[in-house]
């Protein structure tokens, strides 16, 4: 094989790898949105039957692509629902495109509805830290930018205390070589993301990003904490 052919094959392989690992904010997602807009179904894609969330507690986290984070929390026993959305910025009614630009200050986040008699907030914090790399600044591979930063949004002093205590214990444990980058900030407002983002991993298991990033991340978490999973999840 001559040098020109080798170079061509190498370039082709690289481009294919890049395509497979296109992030949550890139081509695969925008194509879904464009398809929805053309068919008039944006606001319907990804919806499910209504879930009764009355009386449940709520918690807010961000740790990279919200497709991944939503799926992780929804696999946890005691969690009734996790909703993808945006939080941490100042833009009112932000759109996915605006947040994806990194200009709004918002991060892709999830609103977790949970039964506090089954799972505690402290356990959710454990799930949070155990399902991503909290030392990565502004991102979770392969997604990088302020919209993918690691954040815990606390709603009261007790949540703040739990989040900070867990972070400090983790930092002191020596589990990580780099400092923990997770922001722990007061919760202000959560904006629900467009309907086509909801339950995305479950509804699109064959999408390239989901297959190569979301599902492996979910599986790593589930293998690490089998005792926290809902019945029937292996």
Secondary structure, 3 states (H helix, E strand, C coil): CCHHHHHHHHHHHHHHHHHHCCCCCCHHHHHHHHHHHHHCCCCCCCCCCCCCCCCCEEEEEEECCHHHHHHHHHCECCEEEEEEEEECCCCCCCCHHHHHCCCCCCEEEEEEEECCCCCCHHHHHHHHHHCCCCCCCCEECCEECHHHCEEEEECCHHHHHHHHHHHHHHHHHCCCCCCCCCEEEECCCEEECCHHHCCHHHHCCCCHHHHHHHHHHHHHHHHHCHHHECCCCC
